[in-house]
C-alpha cells in the first residue's frame, strides 16, 4: 500500500529517513480509478498535483467522472422512488389485513360507551369535582379489549396499534397510545397520567392529577368515548399497571375510559401480571389479529409477487430472509429492513438499476433513452447484454427500441409467472402452504429442471423419503392438491384462477 501524502507520522530513525539511496526526486502516481474517492477523502487539506498529461485525456477523464456522478444521482433518485412505493404498499397491506378486526373493535368500543352512559351521566358541578363518584362495584368495571397479536417481538405491534388509534380517532373517539415505557417503577402511575394529559390536553402538568382529565372531558366533549391503548402489557411493570387500572375504575363514570391492551403470547397474560383486586375491575373482551405468517404472506404477495415497483430479490437473498424470519428473528419489521438493505445494495452496485424508474411505470410501451442514464452507450450496452432477459430475446442490434422491447417482454413473462405462483398459492392455502416458501422455490433456477420435478412428484408418494430433502416440495404439494380435488371443488378453484389470470392469454 502506498503511503499517504498527508501522513505526518515521523520516521523511527534518521538513518531510515535519509540514506544515500533515497535522496532522489520522486513522483507519486495515483491510480486513475480512485480519483473520485480521493476527491472525497479529505475536506480539510488539498494536495497540489502537477498535470503532466495533455488537455484531451484530462477532459475525457472529467467527462467520465461527470457521467458516473450523474448516473449515481439518478440511481439514488430511482431508489427513493422505488422504495417509497414499496413502503407505502406495505403500510396499505398491513392496514387492510387488520381492517376487519379494527371494525370489530370499533363496534365494541361504541357499545361499551353506550353501556357506561346508561349507568348515568353526572351533572357539570359533580363532574368537575376533584374526587371520584361513589358507586357500586359494577359501575367501576372497565371495559377492556385484549388484542392477541401472536408476535415474538413487540416491534411488529407498534405500527398495528398506531393504525388502530388512527382508525378510532377517525370514528370520533378520544385516543391515547401508551407504551410499556410509560409503566415503569421509576415513574410510577404519575408517568402514565402525564402521558395521558400530554396527549389529550396537548400539555404536560406537574403534578399530574386525574381530576384535570375529568374536567377536560366535561368541557371538551362528553359525547365520545375515551380510549386508552397499551401496546404490550407483558412488558409493563405489574404494580404500576395495577394502580393505573384501579385509578381509572374509580373515575369511569366521570371519564368513560375503555382500555385496549395488546397481548403477545396468551390471553391469560393479565392473570399472570395483575393482582386479583385489579382483575376484578376488568370486563374483558377478546380480539385476535392475523398471525405473523399471514401478514408476511400478504406483504410478499403485494411487494414481491405482484408488480409493485419492478424490484425483486434473487433466490439466495429470499432463502436467507425466509430462514432468518422463521428460525431466528420472527419479526416482519426485520424482514422489511432486510428488504430495504437488499434494495439499497442493488441500486448502489448496478448502473442499470436506474431503468426501474421506467420499468415501474404503468405504461405497457416503454420508451428508453440510454443517453439519459448518465453512462456512455458502450458501458450501457455492456451491462445490457449480460442480462438474462436480453439474452433470451437475442438482442443483436444495440438500440433503445430493442432494449425497450426486451424489457416489455420481461414484463409480459413476469406477469405470467406471477399468475402461476398465485394460482398455486390459493390452491395450497387451505393446507397451510406459505407464499414465502412457494416464492423461494419459484425463483430457484434449479427448480426448472423437468427431471428434478418428476423425481419430486415420485418422492411425494414415497413416505420413506424425507420431504426436507426434496427440492420443489411446496410446488409439488400444491400440484398434488389440484389432482385430489373433487369436481365441485375444482370448479370453484377454476373460477378463482380465472380472476387471477385476467388479461393473461396463456400461462
C-alpha positions, 0 to 999 in steps of 0.5 A: 500500500502506498503511503499517504501524502498527508501522513505526518507520522515521523520516521523511527530513525534518521538513518531510515529517513535519509540514506544515500539511496533515497535522496532522489526526486520522486513522483507519486502516481495515483491510480486513475480509478480512485480519483473520485474517492480521493476527491472525497477523502479529505475536506480539510487539506488539498494536495497540489498535483502537477498535470503532466498529461495533455488537455484531451485525456484530462477532459475525457477523464472529467467527462467520465467522472461527470457521467458516473456522478450523474448516473449515481444521482439518478440511481439514488433518485430511482431508489427513493422512488422505488422504495417509497412505493414499496413502503407505502404498499406495505403500510396499505397491506398491513392496514387492510389485513387488520381492517376487519378486526379494527371494525370489530373493535370499533363496534365494541368500543361504541357499545361499551360507551353506550353501556357506561352512559346508561349507568348515568351521566353526572351533572357539570358541578359533580363532574368537575369535582376533584374526587371520584363518584361513589358507586357500586362495584359494577359501575367501576368495571372497565371495559377492556379489549385484549388484542392477541397479536401472536408476535415474538417481538413487540416491534411488529405491534407498534405500527398495528396499534398506531393504525388502530388509534388512527382508525378510532380517532377517525370514528370520533373517539378520544385516543391515547397510545401508551407504551410499556415505557410509560409503566415503569417503577421509576415513574410510577402511575404519575408517568402514565397520567402525564402521558395521558394529559400530554396527549389529550390536553396537548400539555404536560402538568406537574403534578399530574392529577386525574381530576384535570382529565375529568374536567377536560372531558366535561368541557371538551366533549362528553359525547365520545368515548375515551380510549386508552391503548397499551401496546404490550402489557407483558412488558409493563411493570405489574404494580404500576399497571395495577394502580393505573387500572384501579385509578381509572375504575374509580373515575369511569363514570366521570371519564368513560375510559375503555382500555385496549391492551395488546397481548403477545403470547396468551390471553391469560397474560393479565392473570399472570401480571395483575393482582386479583383486586385489579382483575376484578375491575376488568370486563374483558373482551377478546380480539385476535389479529392475523398471525405473523405468517399471514401478514408476511404472506400478504406483504410478499404477495403485494411487494414481491409477487405482484408488480409493485415497483419492478424490484425483486430479490434473487433466490439466495437473498429470499432463502436467507430472509425466509430462514432468518424470519422463521428460525431466528428473528420472527419479526416482519419489521426485520424482514422489511429492513432486510428488504430495504438493505437488499434494495439499497445494495442493488441500486448502489452496485448496478448502473442499470438499476436506474431503468426501474424508474421506467420499468415501474411505470404503468405504461405497457410501451416503454420508451428508453433513452440510454443517453439519459442514464448518465453512462456512455452507450458502450458501458450501457450496452455492456451491462445490457447484454449480460442480462438474462432477459436480453439474452433470451430475446437475442438482442443483436442490434444495440438500440433503445427500441430493442432494449425497450422491447426486451424489457416489455417482454420481461414484463409480459413473462413476469406477469405470467409467472406471477399468475402461476405462483398465485394460482398455486398459492390459493390452491395450497392455502387451505393446507397451510402452504406459505407464499414465502416458501412457494416464492423461494422455490419459484425463483430457484433456477434449479427448480426448472429442471423437468427431471428434478420435478418428476423425481419430486412428484415420485418422492411425494408418494414415497413416505420413506423419503424425507420431504426436507430433502426434496427440492420443489416440495411446496410446488409439488404439494400444491400440484398434488392438491389440484389432482385430489380435488373433487369436481365441485371443488375444482370448479370453484378453484377454476373460477378463482384462477380465472380472476387471477389470470385476467388479461393473461392469454396463456400461462 
